[in-house]
Amino acid sequence: MNVATGPLGRSLTSRLRRDRRGAFPPYEMIDQHDREHSELLDESVRAAEEKSRKLERLYHNTTTHAWDGKKVLQSLVEKHGGIHVPPDKREALGHTFTVILWGELAAWNVAADLARALPDVDAKLAATGQAFDEARHFYVLRDYLMMSGVPLPPLGPLVRRVLTSVLDAPSPAAKLSGMQLLVENLALAIFRQVADARVEPVLTDLLEYIERDEARHVALGVMYLPKLLERTSRWERMRLWAFSTQTFLLTVGHGRRMDPHWKALGVNHRGLALHSFRLHQQMMRQMKEVADKRPGESIRGVYGLSSKQHQQLIDFLHPEQPESMGNRHRAGLAALDAAVLAAERVLA
């Protein structure tokens, strides 16, 4: 009997493959490639491989739809005859885009971390494409803000904690959940609302380019996070849920501090919250489809309020008719604002 092909040989080969995982070079990447081209795949494996190909296409779409930030910005400046930020909106724009600018840098770093840490080739490719996009977003927004002369204040303590928490997140699942499902979601909503407010023509057109890229980044979390969650323990999912919930609450608190600046820009905070909520609900539906969840089943480990709970939260934070709020409602918001100020003092 040939030892290499017998039971002992197969056992040794399997053990060697297990032992070398995490080492360099990662030979399992070739094993995955071989499995993709096997004609013995059953239907469940074929379905998984199709999902992998969709992830890989995110990378190829990035290269196909890449745009030159410097050329685009220069062409938009020429098109509109320069950058003209209204004086009464400069401070508010600075407070808004200091979050966006440093958020893009954090997203660039997180995408680079994911490209290194994610174990699957298709996900590595998608994360690499995102790092390429985020680098462009950072430098083009930096150039725009420098050209416009808009002053950028330091980050507020709450949003700084959000970004550093995601950067320092202990696992790829936490990084994906924090960045792709929360930070990127909120960024998409802000881009749309600021673009619709038409604060400044060059910025309005520039955000259209960035917004198209960000939609691909959300797709990485939607398509790959369910796969990562399948490999986690119950305790790890509980920690991830707590991390996601904390990050969400910090963004709510920071939003309270941003409210006067968004009003100055002509951004409706209730509309922004509703837009972000709809994006989140859409992502959760898509994640359930990827995970083959039955109706009513949830994605364990991921923050998520029900539609009713989310609507109630928006109605509390951003009532449709603020002038009609009752005394208890006003007292509740005042207590929340006092808690936000106290949290800022602690985190500062």
Secondary structure, DSSP 8 states (H G I E B T S, - for coil): --TTTSHHHHHHHHHHHHHHTTSSS-THHHHHHHHHT-TT--HHHHHHHHHHHHHHHHHHHHHHT---HHHHHHHHHHHHTS----GGGHHHHHHHHHHHHHHHHHHHHHHHHHHHH-SSHHHHHHHHHHHHHHHHHHHHHHHHHHHHT-------HHHHHHHHHHHT-SSHHHHIIIIIIIIHHHHHHHHHHHHHHTSSHHHHHHHHHHHHHHHHHHHHHHHHHHHHHHTS-HHHHHHHHHHHHHHHHHHHHHHHHHHHHHHHHT--HHHHHHHHHHHHHHHHHHHHHHTT--TT---TTS----HHHHHHHHHHHS-SSGGG--HHHHHHHHHHHHHHHHHHHHH-
